């Protein structure tokens, strides 16, 4: 089967957006919302597109497969960073981190919300929950019904915003972003038409993306933030045709990129390490140029994000090639 390089480009761009989002300085709330939603949620779209239930040999085989690909790296990276946090990290972070009970990260790990030690892994917990919920929906409902059910589950958060059990294994975020996953999975023929082959189609993708991005930027400032939060995935969906069309254009003009491919297959390692590398670079920059240097410079924010992407590249390859067991792999895909 021919590799769909545009998916690699989507993952590469989305990962860069994630790194930019986590790099200081922080924008105002509205722009932060837009930046975040053009990053992590797009991975759900790619995962949905690649999911093919016809290739699965029953739910329990699917569960075992996803546990190996998600829960193994979730566990191994947590163990590594929890040890680092206990002996080094909390002392470097200061009094607030030292005040956190040593059992708190362990409890968060079991709950699927490792905020203290490995915050970005909320994505893995949410993806795992999402895929286990989506599997029977796709199995027993035909056509576009999985997308309809996913939309209803997402919108249910408008009336279930404070239900405690939804926080376990990021079920709330699994519900929230499931429409993006379902669009990727249920709309493959439509997605395959996302390109710039006609002026009318190009203008339509641009218009939809403009509407979606405008909502992400304006909504948190003009309507209830809880409502804006729940409706954000629908705004992301409007931007996906342009997102995919751009990546297909890159594939058509540049073919398969080994760099984008490697970032795509090592995205979990990027997700695990990026915040720590950002923190190290931030400390070095502040030490050299002063504590205020990162407060205002957007260009420096992007520059640090680029540096993090470049610096993580060899580290991610080393993990994939020589330590594949950390990722739940029997061997490297290189």
Residue, then its C-alpha position, 0 to 999 in steps of 0.5 A: x500500500x502506497x504511503x500517504x505522505x500528506x498524513x505525515x505532513x499533517x502530523x508534522x505541522x500539528x506537532x509543531x503547533x503543539x510545541x509552539x503552543x507550549x512555548x512561552x510567551x503565552x498569547x491572550x486567551x482567544x489566540x491560545x485557543x486557536x493555536x491549541x486547536x490547530x495542534x493536538x485535536x488535528x491528531x485525532x483527525x489523522x487517527x480517525x482517517x487511519x482507523x479501518x474497522x474491517x482490519x480489526x479482528x474483534x474488540x479484544x484484539x483491538x483493545x490489546x493492540x491499542x493498549x500496546x501502542x498507547x498504554x505501554x508508552x504512557x506507562x514507560x514514559x511516566x515511570x521515567x519522568x516520575x523518577x526524574x521529578x522525584x529526585x530532580x525536577x520538583x527541586x528545580x521547579x521550586x516550593x510549589x512543586x515541592x509541596x505536591x505529595x509524592x503520591x499525587x502523580x501516581x494517583x493521577x497516572x491511574x486516573x489517566x490525568x498525569x498533569x504533574x509529571x507528564x501533562x501532554x499525555x492527556x492526549x494519549x489517555x483521551x485517544x485511548x478512551x475515545x477509540x474504545x468508545x468509538x469502536x462499538x459505535x462504528x461496529x454496529x451503526x452504519x454510514x454517517x451514524x457514528x459521526x452523528x453519535x459522536x456529535x451528540x456525545x460532544x454536545x452532551x458536555x453542554x449539560x454535563x460540564x461538571x460530572x466528576x467521572x468524566x475526568x477519569x481517563x480524560x473521558x470529557x476530552x474523548x467526548x469533546x473531540x470525538x467528532x473530529x475523529x469521526x469526521x476523519x473516519x466516516x468522511x474518507x471519500x470527501x477527505x480524498x477530495x480535499x485539494x486545490x484542483x479548482x478555484x471554486x474548491x480552493x475558495x471554499x476551503x479558505x472560506x470554511x477555514x476563515x469561519x472556523x478560525x474566526x470562531x476559535x478567536x472570537x467566541x471565547x471573548x463574546x460568548x460563554x467560555x464553556x459553550x465556546x469550549x464545547x463548540x471548538x471541535x466543530x470550528x476545527x472541522x471547518x478548518x480541516x479541508x484547508x489543512x488537508x489540502x495544504x498537506x496534499x499540495x506539499x505531497x504533490x510537489x515534494x513527495x515523501x519527506x523522511x523528516x515528516x515521516x520520522x516525526x509522524x512515527x515518533x510523535x509520542x516521544x515528541x509529545x513526552x519530551x517537548x515540555x522538558x526541552x522547552x523548559x531547559x531552553x527557556x532557562x538557558x535563554x533567560x540566563x543569557x538574555x535576562x528574565x523578561x526576554x520571553x515575555x513579549x517576543x513572538x518571533x522568539x517563541x517560534x524560534x524556540x519551538x523550531x529549536x525544540x523540533x530540531x533538537x528532539x529529532x535525533x532523540x526521538x530517532x534514538x528512542x525509536x531505533x534503540x529503545x522501541x520497547x518504551x513505545x510498545x514496539x517490538x522493533x523500530x519502523x525505520 
